[in-house]
Each structure stands twice: as structure tokens, then as C-alpha cells.
Amino acid sequence: MGLEAHPTSPTLARERPAPDAVPGTPLPALRRGSTPELLTQADIDAEIAAEHAASAARRTAGLAVPATRNDFAPYRSSVLRHPTKDPVQADPEAVELLAPVFGERDVHASEADLTRTGTGEPIGERLVVTGRVLDGEGRPVRRQLVEVWQANAAGRYAHQRDQHPAPLDPNFTGVGRCLTDDDGTYRFTTIKPGPYPWNNHRNAWRPAHIHFSLFGTQFTQRLITQMYFPGDPLFALDPIYQSTTDPVDRELLVARYDHDVTQHEWCTGYRWDIVLTGTHRTRMEAPDPGEEHA
Amino acid sequence: MSTAAARPTPARPTPARPTPGQTVGPFFGYALPYPGDSHLVPPASPGSLWLHGRVLDGLGAPVPDALLEIWQAGPDGQVPRTSGSVHRDGATFTGWGRCATDGEGGYGFWTREPGPVGSAARFVAVTVFARGLLHRLQTRAYLPPRDDAEQAALERDPLLQRLAPEQARTLLASRVDEGAVRFDVVLQGEGETVFLAPPASSAAQPERPPTP
């Protein structure tokens, strides 16, 4: 089971969560879904609605709201881990105006096919997910590292701490890497991950998702996020997806089915573009030669 | 066709709305770490720096499922532009590393002291991810000054100057010995680390619905 949550009281008392809520510790009672002290989905739904209303009110008042809120209590694990102060605005210094360089010696082309790690075909719906990585000005992020990881078709990660009693797939580990091409395009072949239960509240389930790790051309553009599949019935119930409080922003986390990516008698296809934040070039003396833009 | 329409189109597309972040979650441990990820230089090699510390939560408890990344200039004050961070050759300094925290919230990088970039104060840029942290945090670990010039650079640093002393202190790595500095990350509460965001630019802030 995804031991994600610090089950706390509905009043969110700032106390140390029970030690048995620490990830990696067996929680047989929780696994049976029988712990009465956990909040219900209805409790979480009400908290999400209240947080969304608060975010909307701030936006209406012209106040800034981060696209994804770190202080989002319906995601219980965030309660003791979010800063209480707003970030301090700082002009990026020279080192922060650049990003690490990755190349062919870091990533082999075969790492973009997650279905080729075992001796046979993994179980599940084979699919291709592709798209472009763009900076905030719409320019392609070229030759840059993209990393992905995900659960298997049954909703289980090949991670020793994932104790969800769903089968592991000997032909699927769910980890991939690639470099974007000169158009900013990435492409992975994988299988569709399953939804899985976690301990945020009673009967909590994550919508199917693929974790994405991205670099831009500047340090400040570093991003880790999750890609979701269109029409997932768990969206409304998921406090992680809903921590992105504006529905327009949440839509940016959802891939779209693309029949032009789908391949005849082989796999389905999804397209998902990723836009990093804007760059801050004013202090640059010259563009980095490794990231020329058309 | 008018002469105006015949002009080349400016190669600057419309600013796009950024894709939001989402938590790294609990299961990155088998995907993101890799052998040598935190060894920007071979461990304990001549001239190496052991940059280490702990990640702590709002009650001062260690965070055993965080992931830190660092990015820095080399000893010569140059920002590295070479690949090879994932498969390290033991000789090339790439300036970038990654380290998952251990069961006591500890992390450590084998790296080099960055040289001054121009006349700026020396720091290592740090990104923090963790289970329970919905969007990554970024900060700076300023290195202890080695001489008067570096002391002066710290004193005139535009960020540190603007912070209250107790805030600025959260960004200063402390000298353990000649080859080691310590930098703790406090996610919340007393001694909360100052986290940073670049100033909003027009490109970084695409259109939102107008405020009534």
C-alpha cells in the first residue's frame, strides 16, 4: 500500500503522527481498510472544497496563489513539510541562469522503452506518451534530460516500500529516461499504470499517473510533476491532483489521447506537452551556446 | 500582400502557462537515485568538499524521504557546461548532483568548493523534493568565506542584505573542517530555511483572468 499519509485528527492537531504511519512500516490494519480513526473521503472532499474556495477568493482579490499549493492540508503528509513563509524573491545569479548539461553518455536510447526491461512483454495496455518540453516563452528545451517512473498495470511500484497487495510484474520496473530532441520532443513507450490505494484517508485511491522529472535551461525551471490520463474518475477525489487549485492549471496535468500517436495493431498514443517557467535572461551576458533558440 | 505582412514573423511565440508541479511522492527511491549521483568528485579525493546536513520537518524530526539536488560553479568560478552527471568518469566536474536522504534525514555530497563567480558571494544552489512536499523548493547554501574578499562578497550579497539576520543565517553553510561544511534544510517552523523564487517576469506570469 502507498503508505503516504500521516493520519491526523480532523482538527489537524500539530502532533507527531503515529509511528505506524511512517512509510515502510507494515500497517496490516490499514491494509484491510478497517481503521476507524481515518478520515472519510467525504471529509477530504469537504476540505478540498474549502481550500479551493480560499484559493479562488485570493485570486479574485488579486493576490498571488501558487499553481500548486504546498500548504494543502487535505494531503496529510504535507502538514509538517510545507514552509510557512512565502518564498523570498531573488534575482537569479549567474549559476542559476544555467542548468546542468546531459548528453548521450548519460542516457542510452533504449532507456526510453519501459517495456524492454525484462525477458518478456509486461502486462498492460501498451502506449506511447510523447510531447514537447517548452520554456515559458514557448521555445523548445533541447537535448535535456527527462526522467519518468510509474506503477505497473496493477497499480504497484517496483519499490520495496510499496506494500499494496497487487502483483509485481517481472517484465516491468517502470523507470525510464530520455533526452529531448532539437524540437524539445520526448517520447516513451510504456504500459498504462493502474490506480492504487494509499493511506491519506480511508479508501483513498490515486488516479493513474506517470511521474515526470524535467530540467530547463536555467536552474529555476527544475520541475517534478505527474501526468494523468484523460477522464479519470478519481480526479475529484485526489488531494494531490486537487492541490493544484485552479481548474485551468489542473487541466495542464492531463495528457490527451492522440490517434496520430496510436500505432496500428501495436499501442495507443497520448500526447502531453510540458511548459516550464519563464527564463530570466536580463543578467545574461550571452546566450548559452548549448541552448541556442530558433 | 502588404509590405507589413511580408516582414518575417518575430521568432517569439506567445507566453504559455507553466505546467504545475506535483509531489515527487514516496516511490522515487528506485527511479531517481543512481550510483555516484552524489559524488561530483570521488569521495575523499584531494581537494574534495563534504557538503552535508539533514532535512527536518516542522517538529524538528528528520525527513527520511527527501531528495536534494545541488548545482554549482567549479573551483575556477566557471559554471560547468559538460555532460556526464549520470555516468561519472571520475575526472569531469559537472557541477550537478543528487542525493536521497537516509533514514536519519541525512544527505551528503562529495564536491569541490565553488570558486567565486565574478565578484559574487559563493553558494551552491539547492533544490528540495520530498514526499509530502507538493512542489519543489529552491534555496542557496552560501559557503563560509575563506578570505577577506569572500567575506566582503558575503556582506554585499543582494539577497543576504535584504534578510533579517536570523533569516540570513538559514542560508549559511557552517565550516566543520577544511574539507567539510554543513547545511541543514528546515522545511517548516523555528529556523525555517529561506526558500527562493525568481522575481515574477511577464514571461513567467502568463495571463490570468482579470481581477474584478
Contacts between the chains, C-beta under 8 A, distances in Angstrom:
chain1	res1	chain2	res2	distance
A	2	B	25	8.0
A	2	B	26	6.3
A	2	B	27	7.5
A	3	B	26	6.8
A	4	B	25	7.4
A	4	B	26	5.6
A	4	B	131	6.8
A	6	B	132	7.8
A	14	B	58	7.2
A	14	B	59	7.5
A	16	B	59	6.0
A	16	B	61	7.1
A	23	B	26	5.2
A	23	B	65	6.1
A	23	B	131	7.0
A	59	B	208	7.2
A	59	B	209	7.7
A	59	B	211	7.9
A	60	B	211	6.8
A	60	B	212	6.6
A	61	B	211	7.5
A	62	B	211	4.2
A	64	B	200	8.0
A	66	B	135	6.7
A	67	B	18	6.9
A	67	B	20	3.9
A	67	B	21	7.4
A	67	B	135	7.9
A	68	B	20	4.5
A	68	B	21	5.0
A	68	B	22	6.5
A	68	B	134	5.2
A	68	B	135	4.5
A	69	B	134	6.6
A	69	B	135	8.0
A	70	B	133	6.4
A	70	B	134	5.0
A	70	B	135	5.7
A	70	B	137	7.8
A	72	B	134	6.0
A	75	B	23	7.5
A	75	B	132	7.4
A	75	B	134	6.5
A	77	B	131	5.8
A	77	B	132	3.3
A	78	B	23	8.0
A	78	B	132	5.0
A	78	B	133	6.9
A	78	B	134	5.9
A	79	B	58	7.6
A	79	B	132	7.8
A	80	B	57	4.3
A	80	B	58	3.9
A	80	B	59	5.9
A	80	B	61	7.6
A	80	B	132	7.4
A	80	B	187	7.6
A	80	B	188	6.1
A	81	B	57	5.4
A	81	B	58	7.0
A	81	B	63	6.8
A	81	B	130	6.0
A	81	B	131	8.0
A	81	B	132	3.9
A	81	B	133	5.2
A	81	B	187	5.0
A	81	B	188	6.5
A	82	B	132	8.0
A	82	B	133	7.0
A	82	B	134	7.5
A	82	B	187	7.1
A	82	B	188	6.3
A	83	B	137	6.8
A	83	B	187	6.3
A	83	B	188	5.9
A	83	B	192	5.9
A	83	B	193	7.6
A	83	B	195	5.6
A	84	B	58	7.9
A	84	B	188	5.8
A	84	B	189	7.0
A	84	B	192	6.3
A	85	B	192	6.2
A	85	B	194	7.6
A	85	B	195	7.9
A	87	B	137	7.7
A	87	B	138	8.0
A	87	B	195	4.7
A	87	B	196	5.7
A	87	B	197	3.9
A	88	B	159	7.2
A	88	B	162	7.5
A	88	B	163	7.0
A	88	B	167	7.9
A	88	B	194	5.4
A	88	B	195	7.2
A	88	B	196	5.7
A	88	B	197	7.3
A	89	B	196	7.6
A	89	B	197	5.7
A	89	B	198	7.0
A	89	B	199	4.7
A	89	B	200	7.6
A	90	B	140	7.9
A	90	B	158	7.7
A	90	B	159	4.7
A	90	B	196	4.6
A	90	B	197	7.4
A	90	B	198	7.0
A	90	B	199	7.7
A	91	B	158	6.8
A	91	B	198	7.2
A	91	B	199	6.3
A	92	B	198	5.4
A	93	B	117	6.9
A	93	B	120	5.6
A	93	B	123	7.6
A	94	B	73	7.8
A	94	B	79	6.4
A	94	B	117	4.8
A	94	B	118	6.8
A	94	B	120	7.0
A	95	B	71	6.6
A	95	B	72	6.2
A	95	B	73	5.3
A	95	B	79	5.2
A	95	B	95	7.9
A	95	B	114	7.8
A	95	B	117	6.0
A	95	B	123	7.8
A	95	B	125	6.0
A	96	B	71	7.8
A	96	B	125	5.5
A	96	B	198	7.9
A	98	B	79	5.1
A	98	B	81	7.5
A	99	B	71	7.4
A	100	B	71	6.1
A	100	B	80	7.6
A	100	B	85	5.8
A	100	B	94	6.3
A	100	B	95	6.4
A	100	B	96	3.6
A	101	B	80	7.4
A	101	B	81	5.5
A	101	B	82	6.1
A	101	B	83	5.0
A	101	B	94	7.3
A	102	B	83	5.4
A	102	B	85	6.6
A	102	B	86	6.8
A	103	B	83	3.2
A	103	B	84	7.4
A	104	B	83	7.7
A	105	B	83	5.8
A	105	B	84	5.8
A	105	B	86	7.9
A	105	B	87	5.6
A	106	B	83	5.6
A	106	B	84	6.6
A	106	B	85	6.4
A	106	B	86	3.7
A	106	B	87	5.9
A	107	B	86	6.7
A	134	B	16	6.3
A	136	B	15	6.0
A	136	B	16	6.6
A	136	B	18	6.0
A	136	B	203	4.6
A	136	B	204	5.5
A	136	B	206	7.5
A	137	B	12	6.4
A	137	B	13	6.8
A	137	B	15	6.1
A	137	B	16	8.0
A	137	B	203	5.3
A	138	B	12	7.7
A	138	B	13	3.2
A	138	B	14	6.3
A	138	B	15	6.9
A	138	B	16	5.3
A	139	B	13	7.3
A	145	B	86	7.8
A	147	B	31	7.0
A	147	B	32	6.5
A	148	B	31	7.9
A	149	B	27	7.1
A	149	B	28	6.6
A	149	B	30	7.4
A	149	B	31	3.3
A	149	B	32	7.4
A	151	B	27	7.9
A	157	B	27	4.3
A	157	B	30	7.2
A	158	B	30	6.0
A	159	B	26	7.9
A	159	B	27	4.4
A	159	B	29	6.1
A	159	B	30	4.6
A	160	B	30	7.7
A	161	B	26	6.6
A	161	B	27	7.1
A	161	B	29	7.4
A	162	B	27	6.0
A	173	B	30	7.4
A	174	B	31	7.6
A	175	B	30	6.9
A	175	B	31	4.5
A	177	B	86	7.9
A	209	B	22	8.0
A	211	B	24	7.1
A	211	B	25	6.5
A	211	B	28	7.0
A	211	B	31	7.3
A	213	B	32	6.6
A	219	B	71	5.3
A	219	B	125	5.2
A	219	B	127	7.7
A	219	B	138	7.4
A	220	B	138	6.6
A	220	B	197	7.9
A	220	B	198	4.9
A	222	B	69	7.2
A	222	B	127	5.2
A	222	B	136	6.4
A	222	B	138	7.3
A	223	B	19	6.9
A	223	B	21	5.7
A	223	B	136	7.3
A	224	B	21	6.4
A	224	B	22	7.3
A	224	B	23	7.9
A	224	B	24	5.1
A	224	B	129	5.7
A	224	B	136	6.0
A	225	B	19	5.9
A	225	B	20	6.5
A	225	B	21	5.1
A	225	B	22	4.5
A	226	B	22	4.0
A	226	B	23	7.8
A	226	B	25	7.8
A	240	B	22	6.2
A	240	B	23	6.0
A	240	B	25	8.0
A	240	B	134	7.1
A	241	B	22	7.6
A	243	B	22	7.6
A	243	B	23	8.0
A	243	B	134	4.8
A	244	B	20	4.5
A	244	B	22	7.3
A	248	B	17	7.3
A	249	B	17	7.2
A	249	B	20	4.9
A	250	B	20	7.7
A	252	B	17	6.5
A	252	B	18	8.0
A	252	B	19	5.1
A	252	B	20	6.4
A	253	B	19	7.0
A	253	B	20	6.4
A	253	B	22	6.8
A	273	B	19	8.0
A	274	B	19	4.8
A	275	B	16	4.4
A	275	B	17	6.5
A	275	B	18	5.1
A	275	B	19	5.1
A	276	B	18	6.3
A	276	B	19	7.4
A	277	B	18	4.8
A	277	B	198	7.8
A	277	B	204	5.0
A	278	B	15	6.9
A	278	B	18	7.8
A	278	B	201	5.2
A	278	B	202	7.7
A	278	B	203	3.1
A	278	B	204	3.4
A	278	B	205	7.7
A	279	B	203	6.8
A	280	B	198	5.3
A	280	B	199	7.6
A	280	B	201	6.2
A	280	B	204	8.0
A	288	B	81	7.2
A	289	B	81	7.8
A	290	B	81	5.9
A	293	B	11	7.5
A	294	B	11	5.7
